[in-house]
């Protein structure tokens, strides 16, 4: 078969192939694509020729990166709240005063669809510049049936270049109009939002925590989502321990995220069910919070993914490389764990075993980086130097989407 694109002589390629040792590191290797699929990985001498080529000498190749946790569709700004938090106000106090998620919901509901698509596209395609080919995007700033469905549609239409996986998060907060009747809101999520949103979503998520949804409410909502074929996820054990990590894992959750306050029972349930721990170190830093128990997760064999948690308040970070480096610095991940966290394990967190690695059965996504000036072409340098690694080439589904 003729190739239509060949990346020649990458100094280092990390395939992250589950069948290979470590990160699947190879040196001096060519990669060819044909008809949207991976055609060849191997010795440059035997690589096919193609009409489109990229000279990979001096470069680092990785599978397309996967950001498994973002809230990338929103309107409004919370920069004034950042100043208030720096001055010592707590996030909970700001939320109770009508700020936080509540202010983003007001601004997002009022924004036109064009404005939402434009800003979401700029955010998502900014991620592409750093080598991300798959971005998970949650709803959760609409909080009524039409608005939640609108946000999922916006996410799906935001970029023709980046693969978007959508997550329905109607249970992000109780909206202003139902603050006195949370039961009515839970019923609305299950009986009205979910039927409308499930066809637009790949996963369902809940925010189970103090000030958000209770364990019983969260389990009921996730069970209803699972019955509609959505992958189960949860914002779990962040502010307070609720038990949602163990309960979601028992429902077959693909990931539970945050986990600063997870206990051993939750960790054991995750390990038993193959549930991925979604680590969000930028949120930990912005909230000046404690780290999740990474050593205990590692010991139990829980796979770990790393996301940006991009949102306008508690994690205004869209560079996945920054999240990877913060995961090493403030959470204790090793460099290979951080790389696995933004590739194969991130795909697994989305229920997508074909994402985040390169080989037989994977998607045909490749991101190529030059090392920071003076550094060797190795992934260790990309993790050590904090962020801003612009991809020299990005291939998604065998097609060049950035060069
Ligand atoms: Zn989040």
Boltz pocket constraint, residues with backbone or C-beta under 6 A from the ligand:
constraints:
  - pocket:
      binder: B
      contacts: [[A, 69], [A, 70], [A, 71], [A, 235], [A, 309]]
      max_distance: 6.0
